[in-house]
């Protein structure tokens, strides 16, 4: 059971870390293809 939990946790971490493969531009934003706008996250 402990081995199964370890495998499940490892697979979950791999899947979650690969969930979003897109990157940010130099301003920390994303290009929205639907609107043509660049969205940035302001702190």
Secondary structure, DSSP 8 states (H G I E B T S, - for coil): -HHHHHHHHHHHHHHHHTS------TTSEEEETTTTEEEE---
